[in-house]
Amino acid sequence: GRRFRMIKEHDCVVLSANLPGEGLVAGDVGTVVHIHKCGEGYEVEFMTLTGETVAIVTLLASQVRPLTRRDLAHARELAPA
């Protein structure tokens, strides 16, 4: 099983659920910009690789996970707006 690791502000996290309304898919990587209620939820910013903000969303702890040593970066192009 996975070991629990505390997620902190400015940590990169992996989205574990699709968010079609935001144009995000499971596996997208974002940065925690705020922690709600001691880790019950997170405000996460998702950006393109060139630094353009795509979305800032509030997520439950169950919708994200910390990066692991086994994660591999992958690029995908956003769908046109």
C-alpha positions as CSV (number, residue, x, y, z in Angstrom):
1,G,0.0,0.0,0.0
2,R,0.9,3.6,-0.2
3,R,2.5,5.3,2.7
4,F,0.7,8.4,4.0
5,R,2.7,11.6,3.4
6,M,1.5,15.0,4.5
7,I,0.8,17.4,1.6
8,K,2.1,20.9,2.3
9,E,1.6,24.3,0.6
10,H,3.6,24.5,-2.6
11,D,3.8,20.7,-3.0
12,C,3.0,19.3,-6.4
13,V,0.1,16.9,-6.4
14,V,-1.5,14.6,-8.9
15,L,-5.2,14.8,-9.7
16,S,-6.9,11.5,-9.1
17,A,-10.3,12.2,-10.7
18,N,-11.3,13.8,-14.0
19,L,-12.8,17.4,-13.7
20,P,-14.3,17.9,-17.2
21,G,-15.8,21.3,-16.2
22,E,-12.3,22.5,-15.6
23,G,-10.7,20.8,-18.6
24,L,-8.6,18.6,-16.2
25,V,-8.0,14.9,-16.3
26,A,-6.7,12.4,-13.7
27,G,-3.0,12.5,-13.8
28,D,-2.7,16.3,-14.3
29,V,-0.2,17.8,-11.9
30,G,-0.9,21.0,-9.9
31,T,0.6,23.0,-7.1
32,V,-1.1,23.3,-3.7
33,V,-1.7,27.0,-2.9
34,H,-3.8,26.6,0.2
35,I,-4.7,23.9,2.6
36,H,-8.2,23.7,4.1
37,K,-9.1,22.2,7.5
38,C,-5.7,20.5,8.2
39,G,-5.7,18.6,4.9
40,E,-9.4,17.8,4.4
41,G,-9.2,19.8,1.2
42,Y,-6.8,21.8,-1.0
43,E,-6.8,24.8,-3.3
44,V,-4.7,23.6,-6.3
45,E,-3.4,25.6,-9.2
46,F,-3.0,23.8,-12.5
47,M,-0.7,25.5,-15.1
48,T,0.6,24.8,-18.6
49,L,4.3,23.9,-18.8
50,T,5.0,27.5,-19.8
51,G,3.4,28.8,-16.6
52,E,-0.1,29.9,-17.8
53,T,-2.8,29.2,-15.2
54,V,-5.4,26.8,-16.5
55,A,-7.5,26.5,-13.3
56,I,-7.5,27.0,-9.6
57,V,-9.8,24.6,-8.0
58,T,-10.8,23.5,-4.5
59,L,-10.4,19.7,-4.1
60,L,-11.1,17.1,-1.5
61,A,-8.2,15.2,-0.1
62,S,-9.5,12.1,-2.0
63,Q,-9.2,13.9,-5.3
64,V,-5.4,14.4,-5.1
65,R,-2.4,12.5,-4.1
66,P,1.3,13.4,-3.4
67,L,3.8,12.8,-6.2
68,T,5.8,9.6,-5.8
69,R,9.3,8.5,-7.0
70,R,7.5,6.3,-9.6
71,D,5.6,9.1,-11.2
72,L,6.5,10.0,-14.8
73,A,5.9,13.4,-16.4
74,H,3.6,13.5,-19.5
75,A,2.6,16.4,-21.6
76,R,-0.9,16.8,-23.2
77,E,-2.3,19.7,-25.2
78,L,-5.4,21.4,-23.8
79,A,-8.6,21.2,-25.8
80,P,-9.5,24.4,-27.5
81,A,-11.8,26.6,-25.3
